[in-house]
Amino acid sequence: MSRLIAVFAALSASLAFAASAWSHALSVDKDAPAGRWHLVQIGIPHGCAGNPTTGMRIRIPDDIFMVRPEVKAGWDLSMNMRKMDPPITSEGVTYSESVDEIIWRGGTLGNLEFDRFNFLALMPRKANETIYFLTIQECTEGENKWVEVPEEGRSWGSYAHPAPFVTTGELPPPRGGN
C-alpha cells in the first residue's frame, strides 16, 4: 500500500509540474542563431483567470535593434519606437530608431484557445546569451504579466509569471569564405 501511495504522490507531482509549465507564455523555438534572423513565437495557452485575450504587448530588449512583426488577421498591429544613440548602420541603411514594443490588439483569443504571436528578430552577435521578451497579455478583464526574469540559481519554470526567452547559439562563420 505504501508503494502505491508513493507512486501516486510521484504522479501527482509530475502532473502538477506539467500543468504549471503549460500555464506560462511560451517561446516556441528557444534556440536562436547568434547574429542571424530568428522567428520568435510567443505562445499563449490560455486567457486571464478565465477571460479571453484581447491584446498582447511584447517588449523588445535593447540589444535587438531590428524586428519584423507578423500581421495577424483580426488584430491591429502597432509598434512603440525608441531612439538609438548612436544610430546603427546595417546593410547600407542607417537606423536611428528601433522597435521598443510590439502591440497586437482588437482580436479575441478564447480562454481555452491557443495562438502564437510572431515576429522576426535579428539576434545579437553574442553566443550563448539568454534573451528575455517581457510580455503582457491583456484580457477582457485583467492581464497576465509574463515579466519575471530568473535570478542566478533559479529555473525559469519555478516562477509564476516567467518571461518567454530564446538562447543564442554559437556565432556563425563569416560569410564569403576567407
N, C-alpha and C positions, 0 to 999 in steps of 0.2 A: 504494500500500500504506500509506503514512504517513497518507493521508487516512482510510482505513478504520480504522486504529488510533486516530486522533483521534476519529472518530465513536463507536467502541466505548468509548473512555475517557469521553466525554461521557455516553453512555447509561448506563454503569456508575455514574457519579457521580450521575446523576438517580435511578436505581433505589435506590442506597444512601440518598440523602436521603429518598425516598418511604418506604422501609422504616423509617428512623429516625423519621420523622414519625408513622407509624402505630403505633409502639411506645409511645406515650405515653398516659396518661389524658387524655381529650379533653373539653373543654367543647363541646357540640354547637352551641349558638347563642350566639356570643360578643358579640352586640350587645344590650345591656340598656338599657331606658329609665330614665334617672335619675329617682328619686323615685317609681317605679311598681313594681308586682309584675312579676317575671320568672321564667319557668320555667327553672331551671338544670338542665342534663342533663349528668352526668359519664359519658362512655362509657368502658367498659373493653374493649379489643380482645383481650386475652389473659391468661393466668394468670401465675404467678410461676415462671420457669425451668421451664416445662412442667407445673406443678402447678395444679389447679383453684382458683379464687377461692372463698373461703368467708365473707368479711367485707369490708365497706367502712366506712371512717371518714372523714368529711369535716368539717374544721374550718371553722366559720363566722366570718368576720372580724368584729372588734369593731364596725365601722360598719354592720353589718346586724343589726338587732335583732328582726326578725320573719321567721320561716321556717315553712313547712308541708311536711314531708317526705312523699313518696309511699309508701304501703304497697305492698310487693311480695309477691306470692303466694309462699309457701315461705320467706320471710325474716322474721326477727324484727327489729323496729324499736325502737330506744331513742334517747334524747337525753340528753346531759350539758348541764346548765344553768350559767349564770354570773350573778352578781348585777350589776345595773345601778345605778350610783351617779352621778348621781341617776336615779331612775325616769323613764320616758318615758310621756307620755300621748298616745295616738293614737286618733282616732275615739271619744272618750269613755271609753276603757279605759286604766288606768294599769298599766304593766308594770314590775315590779321585777327580773325575771329575763328572760334571753334565751337562745336556744339557742347553746351553745358548740360542740357537736359532734353530728352525726347519725351513727348507727351502724346498719348492717344486718349481721346475722349469721345463720348457720344454713342458708342456701341453698347451692347449688353452681352455679358457672358454669365450665364446662369450659375447658380451656386454649385450644381453638380456637373458642370461642363468644364472642359479643359481647352486651353488655347495657348499659343505661343506669340510673343511679341518680339519681332526680329529686327536686327539691324546689322549691317556690315561695319566692322571697325578695323582700322589699321592699327595693329598691335605695336606696342613699343618694342624697340630693339634691345630688350633686356631678357635674357634667358632665365627660365625657372622662377618667374615672378608671378605671384597670385594677384589678380586684378579684380576688385570688388565693384559691383554695379548696385549702388544703393537704389532700392526700388520701392515705390509707394503705390499700392493697389487701392484705388478709390472704389467705393461701392455705394449703392443707393442709400445705405445707412452705414456710416463708419468707414474705416480704412484699415489696411494692414500695412505696417511699415517694415519692410524687409531690409533693415539697415544695420544689423549687428555684424561687426567685423571681429572675427575671433582674436582673442588675446593669445600671446605665446603660451603654448602648452595646452590650449583648449581646442577641441574639434568643432568644426562647422555645425555638425549635427547636434551638438549639445546646447545650442541656442534656440530660443523660442521663435525668433524672427531674424534668421541669418540672411545676409545679403548674398544674392547669386554671385558666382565668380567664375573666372577662367584662369588657367595657369599657362604661361607661355613655355614653349619648348626651347630646344637649342636654337641658336642663331643659324639661319641658313647660310650656305656658302655664297660668296659674292657672285653676282650674275656676270656673265660674259667670260667665264673661264679664268684666266690668269689673274 
